[in-house]
Amino acid sequence: MSTGLYGGIEAGGTKFVCLAARGPDEIVDQVTFPTTLPAETIARVNEFFKPYQKDLAAVGIGSFGPVDLHPESPTYGYITTTPKPGWAQTDLRGGVMRALGIPVAFDTDVNAAAIGEYTFVPENRHCDPLLYITVGTGIGVGVLINGRPLHGLVHPEVGHMVLPRDPQTDPFSGSCPYHKDCWEGLASGPSMARRWGMPADQLPDDHPGWALEAGYIGQAVANLICAFSPLKIVLGGGVAQHAGLLDAVRARVKANLNNYVQSELVLGDMRDYIVSPGLGSRSGSLGAAAMAMRLAENVLI
């Protein structure tokens, strides 16, 4: 008989967060550790869950990517062409499933966070489609439609959309190893550090970098509104939590849409439309646990 205990793994390029929980208000245990080499990192994941192995109904993994989400693929559950050294073609899902011997759900980190916000934040339950955007070490977007994450050719790689860049205003050519000045190459935490010579969290509030950042995020979010017509957008990630940035993004989105989208959600101040994560920094790990719940209850994900 299930004890209602589920495992959640937020597998980030910088750190892993693992938790065992029965819900957002009943986290039994949690641990955070740096992302090192695959074998060492996966071993630490399995070590954390071993004491709860008999009680866990399932585990969910929300991973940095790109990842293979096709269940019939021989590399399903793998991290594939990531630029993170040592992690390309890593069988993350298999490494956990073989060690624990329990079902393991697998998706992108941003899809997991979107599922967490949709499942555990009451005011989000009727917001479908829902988008979760993370702006931090990388930029990614999770898309929920009819309560399920969007998959397709691979999975949405919205962080690599191409945005207009004015070389006069922003001479920085971008940091993405694949596309240079895509959205992630222009507005992620590492790109800001390279452009300005210091980490984003050390930039003063009045630094011109924040206006530039709001401009790029505002362009991208306006594009996403036109593409997906979401009923809510959750803006997460370390960079996005900078004081004042959310209001600046809302203003840039409003200017970019220029009253074209005739909905009261975007014609007003958008404070209930573009929001910070209701689960705070736990959207990804709790979302991974929600994926485990769906898997154990045979709910399609």
TORLO-395262 format. One line per field, with one value per residue (C-alpha): residue in one letter; x, y, z; residue number from 1. Coordinates in nm, 4 decimals, always signed. Each point is the difference from the previous one (the first is absolute). Example, Ala and Ser with C-alpha at 12.3 -4.5 7.8 and 13.67 -1.06 7.14 Angstrom:
type = A, S
px = +1.2300, +0.1370
py = -0.4500, +0.3440
pz = +0.7800, -0.0660
seq = 1, 2
REM end
This chain:
type = M, S, T, G, L, Y, G, G, I, E, A, G, G, T, K, F, V, C, L, A, A, R, G, P, D, E, I, V, D, Q, V, T, F, P, T, T, L, P, A, E, T, I, A, R, V, N, E, F, F, K, P, Y, Q, K, D, L, A, A, V, G, I, G, S, F, G, P, V, D, L, H, P, E, S, P, T, Y, G, Y, I, T, T, T, P, K, P, G, W, A, Q, T, D, L, R, G, G, V, M, R, A, L, G, I, P, V, A, F, D, T, D, V, N, A, A, A, I, G, E, Y, T, F, V, P, E, N, R, H, C, D, P, L, L, Y, I, T, V, G, T, G, I, G, V, G, V, L, I, N, G, R, P, L, H, G, L, V, H, P, E, V, G, H, M, V, L, P, R, D, P, Q, T, D, P, F, S, G, S, C, P, Y, H, K, D, C, W, E, G, L, A, S, G, P, S, M, A, R, R, W, G, M, P, A, D, Q, L, P, D, D, H, P, G, W, A, L, E, A, G, Y, I, G, Q, A, V, A, N, L, I, C, A, F, S, P, L, K, I, V, L, G, G, G, V, A, Q, H, A, G, L, L, D, A, V, R, A, R, V, K, A, N, L, N, N, Y, V, Q, S, E, L, V, L, G, D, M, R, D, Y, I, V, S, P, G, L, G, S, R, S, G, S, L, G, A, A, A, M, A, M, R, L, A, E, N, V, L, I
px = +0.0000, +0.1328, +0.1011, -0.0499, +0.3715, +0.1487, +0.3488, +0.0867, +0.3311, +0.0766, +0.3067, +0.1692, +0.3211, +0.1351, -0.1708, -0.2343, -0.2912, -0.1541, -0.3002, -0.2353, -0.3481, -0.3674, -0.0854, +0.1248, -0.0821, +0.1464, +0.3604, +0.1525, +0.3603, +0.1954, +0.3593, +0.1878, +0.3444, +0.2176, -0.0237, +0.3364, +0.0701, -0.2908, +0.1052, +0.0699, -0.3146, -0.2350, +0.1558, -0.0823, -0.3586, -0.0417, +0.1672, -0.2548, -0.3001, +0.1236, -0.1413, -0.3455, +0.0158, -0.2692, -0.2419, +0.0390, -0.2783, +0.2008, +0.2663, -0.0156, +0.2963, -0.0055, +0.3323, +0.2123, +0.0344, -0.0377, -0.1544, -0.1666, -0.3689, -0.1136, -0.0889, +0.0692, +0.3436, +0.3079, +0.1295, -0.3240, +0.0860, +0.3435, +0.1513, +0.1096, +0.1963, +0.0558, +0.3056, +0.0616, +0.3343, -0.0276, -0.3800, -0.0785, -0.1795, -0.0503, -0.2686, -0.1385, -0.3405, +0.1466, +0.2686, -0.2641, -0.2539, +0.2495, +0.1315, -0.3381, -0.2147, -0.3059, -0.1808, +0.1715, -0.1686, +0.2236, -0.0342, +0.1765, +0.0658, -0.2314, -0.2826, +0.0356, -0.0200, -0.3085, -0.1632, +0.0858, -0.1517, -0.3107, -0.0483, +0.0755, -0.0911, -0.3820, -0.0397, +0.1860, -0.2282, -0.2260, +0.2834, +0.0429, +0.2118, +0.2591, +0.3617, +0.2898, +0.3093, +0.3323, +0.2698, +0.3145, +0.3005, -0.1956, -0.3338, -0.2790, -0.3762, -0.2409, -0.3318, -0.3092, -0.2970, -0.3068, +0.1980, +0.2767, +0.3507, +0.0564, +0.2291, +0.0630, +0.2984, +0.2045, -0.1374, -0.0430, +0.3394, -0.1373, +0.3179, +0.1649, -0.2486, +0.1663, -0.0710, +0.0817, +0.3252, +0.1034, +0.3831, +0.0072, -0.1906, +0.1468, +0.3325, +0.0276, -0.0139, -0.1506, +0.1250, -0.1932, +0.2460, -0.2560, -0.1723, +0.1968, -0.2715, -0.3120, -0.2105, +0.2121, +0.3187, -0.1118, -0.1911, +0.1042, +0.2027, +0.3296, -0.0589, -0.0553, +0.3182, +0.2015, -0.1503, +0.0490, +0.2994, -0.1851, -0.2826, -0.3532, -0.0663, +0.2836, -0.1355, -0.1440, -0.3736, +0.0642, +0.2458, -0.0954, +0.0248, -0.3381, -0.1819, +0.1623, -0.1004, -0.3603, -0.0007, +0.1114, -0.2357, -0.2827, +0.0596, +0.0006, -0.3081, -0.1977, +0.0944, -0.1147, -0.3340, -0.0597, +0.1127, -0.1722, -0.2708, +0.0618, -0.2347, +0.2931, +0.3770, +0.2197, +0.3416, +0.2582, +0.3750, +0.2626, +0.0491, -0.3745, -0.0388, +0.2055, -0.1933, -0.1972, +0.0677, -0.3459, -0.1749, +0.2443, -0.0716, -0.3751, +0.0467, +0.2111, -0.2505, -0.2822, +0.1946, +0.0901, -0.3589, -0.1220, -0.3641, -0.0127, -0.1092, -0.3430, -0.0208, -0.0438, +0.2837, +0.2543, -0.1734, +0.0313, +0.3106, +0.0560, +0.0725, -0.2233, +0.1209, +0.3815, +0.0832, +0.2798, -0.0097, -0.2616, +0.2267, +0.3059, +0.3250, -0.1731, -0.2020, +0.2379, +0.0502, -0.3667, -0.0986, +0.2175, -0.1815, -0.3318, +0.1223, +0.0649, -0.3530, -0.1436, +0.2055, -0.1011, -0.3662, +0.0193, -0.0771, +0.1338, +0.3001
py = +0.0000, +0.3449, +0.2287, +0.3019, +0.0775, +0.1297, +0.0981, +0.3141, +0.0784, +0.3425, -0.0766, +0.3298, +0.0755, +0.1645, -0.1962, -0.2908, +0.0270, -0.3260, -0.0305, -0.2626, +0.1422, -0.0724, +0.3464, +0.3595, +0.0281, -0.3345, -0.0269, -0.2921, +0.0629, +0.2132, +0.0427, +0.2299, -0.0704, +0.1238, -0.1572, -0.1680, -0.2910, -0.2295, -0.3125, +0.1885, +0.2130, -0.2884, -0.1998, +0.2837, +0.0067, -0.3712, +0.0211, +0.2626, -0.2108, -0.3386, +0.0396, +0.0702, -0.2606, -0.2295, +0.2873, +0.1887, -0.0520, +0.1650, +0.2600, +0.2895, +0.1689, +0.3478, +0.0357, +0.2569, -0.0862, -0.0558, -0.3350, -0.2916, -0.0188, -0.2654, -0.3159, -0.2294, +0.1455, -0.2033, +0.3144, +0.0907, +0.1736, +0.1091, +0.3456, +0.0313, +0.2835, +0.2195, +0.2259, -0.0800, -0.1839, -0.3730, -0.0188, -0.0573, -0.3330, -0.0683, -0.2542, +0.1936, -0.1682, -0.3492, +0.0651, +0.0815, -0.2635, -0.2873, +0.0935, +0.0503, -0.2492, +0.2275, +0.1907, +0.3215, +0.2837, +0.2210, +0.3434, +0.3322, +0.2123, +0.2752, -0.2398, -0.1407, +0.3502, +0.0742, -0.3205, +0.0989, +0.3459, -0.1435, -0.2826, +0.1651, +0.3699, +0.0183, +0.3179, -0.1629, -0.3024, +0.1755, +0.1700, -0.2181, +0.0432, +0.0907, +0.0955, -0.0244, +0.1999, -0.0310, +0.2628, -0.1040, -0.2102, -0.0710, +0.1073, -0.2500, -0.0075, -0.2699, -0.0082, -0.1686, -0.0521, -0.1885, -0.0589, -0.1880, +0.1116, +0.0701, -0.2500, -0.0330, -0.0321, +0.0251, +0.2463, +0.3780, +0.1731, +0.3488, +0.1268, -0.0270, +0.2159, +0.2777, +0.3523, +0.3322, +0.1464, +0.3583, -0.0041, +0.3705, -0.0517, -0.3404, -0.0807, -0.3300, -0.2751, -0.2641, -0.2980, -0.2989, -0.2563, -0.0941, +0.3274, +0.2843, +0.2660, -0.2075, +0.0851, -0.2188, +0.1371, +0.3556, -0.0166, -0.3026, +0.0464, -0.1080, +0.2339, +0.2922, -0.0869, -0.0106, +0.3225, +0.2027, -0.1708, -0.0959, -0.2351, +0.1281, -0.0053, +0.2506, +0.2577, +0.3059, +0.0613, +0.3038, -0.1797, +0.0292, -0.3778, -0.0383, +0.2170, -0.2015, -0.3230, +0.1141, +0.0886, -0.3449, -0.1829, +0.2322, -0.0756, -0.3734, -0.0012, +0.2037, -0.2592, -0.2801, +0.1668, +0.0269, -0.3605, -0.1873, +0.2359, -0.1094, +0.0827, +0.0505, +0.0407, -0.0879, +0.1653, -0.1861, -0.0481, +0.1854, +0.2902, +0.0589, +0.0528, +0.3210, +0.2784, +0.2086, -0.2196, -0.1578, +0.3379, +0.1139, -0.3160, +0.0565, +0.3539, -0.1213, -0.2752, +0.2533, +0.2326, -0.2815, -0.1261, +0.3570, -0.0888, -0.2594, -0.2828, +0.1054, -0.1727, +0.1631, -0.2200, +0.1923, +0.3344, +0.0687, -0.0006, -0.3768, -0.0552, -0.3073, -0.1125, +0.0075, -0.1160, -0.1338, -0.3722, -0.0815, -0.2822, +0.2241, -0.1843, -0.3394, +0.0073, -0.2418, -0.2519, -0.0023, -0.0151, -0.3084, -0.1524, +0.0874, -0.1854, -0.3016, +0.0297, +0.0045, -0.3040, -0.1989, +0.0876, -0.0818, +0.3570, +0.0822, +0.2301
pz = +0.0000, -0.0926, +0.2836, -0.2257, +0.0028, -0.3235, -0.1061, -0.1915, -0.1687, -0.1420, -0.2098, -0.0759, -0.1768, +0.3160, +0.2773, +0.0671, +0.2436, +0.1240, +0.2265, +0.1374, +0.0567, +0.0319, -0.1280, +0.0131, +0.3698, +0.1012, -0.1131, +0.1886, -0.1020, -0.2433, -0.1111, -0.2376, -0.1423, -0.2882, -0.3442, -0.0543, -0.2365, -0.0895, +0.1877, +0.3223, -0.0232, -0.0782, +0.2850, +0.2401, -0.1272, +0.0620, +0.3398, +0.1069, -0.1040, +0.1256, +0.3556, -0.1508, -0.2760, +0.1433, +0.0596, -0.3283, -0.2532, -0.2785, -0.0698, -0.2446, -0.1672, -0.1503, -0.1786, -0.1754, -0.3638, -0.2786, +0.0930, -0.1797, +0.0942, -0.2474, +0.2010, -0.2970, -0.0656, +0.1044, +0.1711, +0.1798, +0.3262, -0.1200, +0.0139, -0.3627, -0.1637, +0.3023, -0.0080, +0.3687, +0.0075, +0.0627, -0.0058, -0.3682, -0.0595, +0.3726, +0.0925, +0.2947, +0.0252, -0.0398, +0.2574, +0.2611, -0.1028, +0.0018, +0.3435, +0.1680, -0.1902, -0.0065, -0.2792, -0.1096, -0.1911, -0.2117, -0.1588, -0.0365, +0.3065, -0.1230, -0.0834, +0.3518, +0.1465, -0.2096, +0.1285, +0.3570, -0.0354, -0.1687, +0.2521, +0.3317, -0.0433, +0.0213, -0.2047, -0.2902, -0.0390, -0.2486, -0.1882, -0.3053, -0.2060, +0.2630, -0.0670, +0.2433, -0.0971, +0.1752, -0.0441, +0.1827, -0.0953, -0.3189, -0.1403, -0.0513, -0.0338, +0.1123, -0.1837, +0.1472, -0.2296, +0.1274, +0.3180, -0.1812, -0.0968, -0.3669, -0.1726, -0.3707, -0.2283, +0.3208, +0.2551, -0.0100, -0.0127, +0.0370, +0.1624, -0.3390, -0.1892, -0.1977, +0.1253, -0.1654, +0.1344, -0.0721, -0.0202, +0.0849, +0.3240, +0.0759, -0.1690, +0.1921, -0.2623, +0.2305, +0.1971, -0.1377, -0.1429, -0.2654, -0.0963, +0.1616, +0.0441, +0.0538, +0.3067, +0.2299, -0.1538, +0.0742, +0.3275, +0.2095, +0.3167, -0.1649, -0.2949, +0.2361, +0.1893, -0.3231, -0.1313, +0.3177, +0.1589, +0.3189, +0.1017, -0.0450, +0.3745, +0.0483, -0.2457, +0.1786, -0.0354, -0.2222, -0.2286, -0.3708, -0.0255, +0.1696, -0.2549, -0.2774, +0.1740, +0.0349, -0.3692, -0.1123, +0.2345, -0.1039, -0.3682, +0.0605, +0.2238, -0.2538, -0.2630, +0.2305, +0.0659, -0.3743, -0.0576, +0.2848, +0.1295, +0.3609, +0.2852, +0.2364, -0.0201, +0.2977, -0.0145, +0.2086, +0.0249, +0.1975, -0.2407, -0.0332, +0.3751, -0.0008, +0.1721, -0.2476, -0.3028, -0.0089, -0.0191, -0.2692, -0.2010, +0.0269, -0.1322, -0.2933, -0.0854, +0.0041, -0.2307, -0.2382, -0.0267, -0.0542, +0.0829, -0.2774, +0.2313, +0.1194, +0.3365, +0.3378, +0.1278, -0.2091, -0.0415, +0.3722, +0.2182, -0.0505, +0.3700, -0.0039, -0.3408, +0.0077, +0.3510, +0.2183, +0.0883, +0.2608, +0.1242, +0.0154, -0.0627, +0.0369, -0.3235, -0.1721, +0.2788, +0.1054, -0.3644, -0.0411, +0.2985, -0.1674, -0.3104, +0.2232, +0.1384, -0.3526, -0.0978, +0.3084, -0.0558, -0.3734, -0.1003, -0.3445, +0.0051
seq = 1, 2, 3, 4, 5, 6, 7, 8, 9, 10, 11, 12, 13, 14, 15, 16, 17, 18, 19, 20, 21, 22, 23, 24, 25, 26, 27, 28, 29, 30, 31, 32, 33, 34, 35, 36, 37, 38, 39, 40, 41, 42, 43, 44, 45, 46, 47, 48, 49, 50, 51, 52, 53, 54, 55, 56, 57, 58, 59, 60, 61, 62, 63, 64, 65, 66, 67, 68, 69, 70, 71, 72, 73, 74, 75, 76, 77, 78, 79, 80, 81, 82, 83, 84, 85, 86, 87, 88, 89, 90, 91, 92, 93, 94, 95, 96, 97, 98, 99, 100, 101, 102, 103, 104, 105, 106, 107, 108, 109, 110, 111, 112, 113, 114, 115, 116, 117, 118, 119, 120, 121, 122, 123, 124, 125, 126, 127, 128, 129, 130, 131, 132, 133, 134, 135, 136, 137, 138, 139, 140, 141, 142, 143, 144, 145, 146, 147, 148, 149, 150, 151, 152, 153, 154, 155, 156, 157, 158, 159, 160, 161, 162, 163, 164, 165, 166, 167, 168, 169, 170, 171, 172, 173, 174, 175, 176, 177, 178, 179, 180, 181, 182, 183, 184, 185, 186, 187, 188, 189, 190, 191, 192, 193, 194, 195, 196, 197, 198, 199, 200, 201, 202, 203, 204, 205, 206, 207, 208, 209, 210, 211, 212, 213, 214, 215, 216, 217, 218, 219, 220, 221, 222, 223, 224, 225, 226, 227, 228, 229, 230, 231, 232, 233, 234, 235, 236, 237, 238, 239, 240, 241, 242, 243, 244, 245, 246, 247, 248, 249, 250, 251, 252, 253, 254, 255, 256, 257, 258, 259, 260, 261, 262, 263, 264, 265, 266, 267, 268, 269, 270, 271, 272, 273, 274, 275, 276, 277, 278, 279, 280, 281, 282, 283, 284, 285, 286, 287, 288, 289, 290, 291, 292, 293, 294, 295, 296, 297, 298, 299, 300, 301
REM end
